[in-house]
Amino acid sequence: LELLKKGTLPPRIKVTFPEGLNRWEMATRISAAGLGDPEDFLEQVEQQELEGRLFPDTYWFRRDVKLEDVVQTLHRRFVEVLNDVLDETDSHGLYGPGSKERRELITLASLIEKEGTSDDDRRKISRVFHNRMKTGMKLQSDPTCIYHQTLYQRAPHPSNCKDRKSRYSTYIIPGLPPTPIANMGRS
């Protein structure tokens, strides 16, 4: 009876990644949960180009889990959810694995995630971005201005958005930034 009450699974660590976190914010949560070194996490994410491809959710990990298993669990879950969404919308043909279209879809979704706070917001923001891309207008998305290891905790400011050295500021660059800027949820 005591085993049934206590359970027999090894102790686990619970960690929650809310929607919209970038790799640096996720590294902080990984470290705080005792799941690994934040620099090692960032190195894996950068080497595998996983920004935008780690699914935000609540996870339970064994205390002895390896950091690479944590990273792969988050990525595997992202792939599962993305495939579910593509199945629901019958869009697999448009966004094949490794395609330019899939990369652009994920990057655009990351911008929408950072800009919106509700599903209704996200629909409107998506429509604005699509209209701007059709007309060749710059996206002018504030969160892209602070996508940088030293800026991500700040509020967007015109000085960041007009930085000509930034590869991410959509006030400067035309179209989408070179990579996603956050990890988006299902919606």
N, C-alpha and C positions, 0 to 999 in steps of 0.2 A: 504494500500500500504506500509506503514511503517513496519507493522508486517511481510509482505512478504519479505521485504528487510532485516530486522533484523533477522527474524526467531523467532520461539517461543520455541525452545528447551532451556533448562537451559544451562548456560555456562559450557563448558567442558575443561578438561585438556588434552593436547596432549603430549604423551610420546613415544619415539622411542627407541626400544631395537635392536641394530644391532646384526647380527649373531655372534656367538662366545663369547658372554659375559658369565662370570661365575656368580655365585650367589652374590658375593661381589660387582661386577660391576653393576649388576642389582639393588642391594640394594641402591647403590649410586644414580642411576637414579630415583628410586622410591622416595627417600628422596628429591632430587633436584626438582622433579615435585610437591612436596607437597602432595604425595599420602600416606605417612605413615612413620613410624619410621623404619630406616634400620635394627635395631636389631630385631624388631618384624617380619619384612619380612624374615630375615635370619632364625629366629626360625621356622617360618611356613614352609619354604623351607626344612629345615633340618628334622623337625618332619615328614613331608609328603614325604620325599625323592624325591624332585622335581628337583634337579639339573639335567640338561639335558632334562627336561620335561616341560620347559616353552618356548613357541614359540616366537622367536624374530620377531618383527613386529612393526608397528605404531598403537597405540591404543588411543582412545578417552574415557576418563572417566569423569563422573559427579564429580563435586567438593566435593560432600558429600559421595563419594564412600567409602566403608569399605575396609581396606587393604586385608582382606580375600577374598573379591570379586575380587580384582585386581589379586591376586595370582591364584584364580580359573579360571579367564578369560584367563590368559596366559597358564594355564595348559589345559583347555578345547580346546583352539586353537591348542595346540601341538597335542592333541589326534586326532582332526579332520584332521590335515595335515598328521600325521603319518598314519592314516587309509586310507586317499586318496592315499598316496604313496604305501601302501601295496596292495590296490585295483588295482592300475595301474600296479603293478608288479606281481599280483596274488600270494602274499606272506603271506596272513593272516594265512594260515595253519602252516607255518614255525615259525611265530612270534606271537603266541597267547598272549593275555593279561596276564600279571603276569608271563610269562614263562622266564626261564633262557636265552633262545635264544633272546627274546625281550630286556632284560636288557643288554645283550652283544652287540646287534645291536646298541642300543642307546649309550652305552659307546664308542664303536668303532667310531660311527658317530661323537661323540663329539671330539675325537682325530683328526679325519680327518678335521673337521671344524676348529680347532685351527691351524692345520698345513698348510692347503691350502688357497689360495687366489682366485682361480678361479675354475670353474667346471672341466677344464682340469687337473689342479693341484690335485684336490680332487680324480679324477679317478686314477691318477698315485699313489698317496699316499695310496689309498685304496688297490690297487694292491700290493704295497710294503708290507703293513701291513698284508694282507692275506697270501702272500708268506712267510713272517717271522713267522706267526702263524703256518702255515703248517709244517715248518721245525723245530719248537721249538725254534727259535731264539727270543731274546728279541726285543721288538718293538722299543726301543730307540727313543722315541718321546719327544723332548725337552719341549713342553708345560706341560707335566706331572710333570716335575722337579720343577715347580714353582706353582703348584696347592696347595696353602696353603694361609690362611688368611693374613699372613705377607709377602708372597713372590710374589703373583700374579701380582704385578705391576712391577716387575723386569724382566730383560732379563734372559733367562736361562744361567746358568754358570756351568762349570764342578763341582764346589763344591756342587751345589744343586743336580745335576744329579747323584752324587756318594754318596749321603747321605743315609746310610744304615738304618736310622730310618724312612725314607719316605715310606709310604704305596702306594704312587702314582708314584714314579720315575720308568719309564719303562726301565731305564738303570740297575736298581737293581732287580725289581720284574719280574718274568716271566709272559707273557700274558698281559691281560688287567688290568688296575687299578680297584680298588674296586667299583668305581662309575664313572659316566660321569664327565668330567672336564669343560664342557661348554654347552651352549644351542645352538643347531644347527638349521640352516635354512632348507628349503625344499630340496635344492639340496644336 
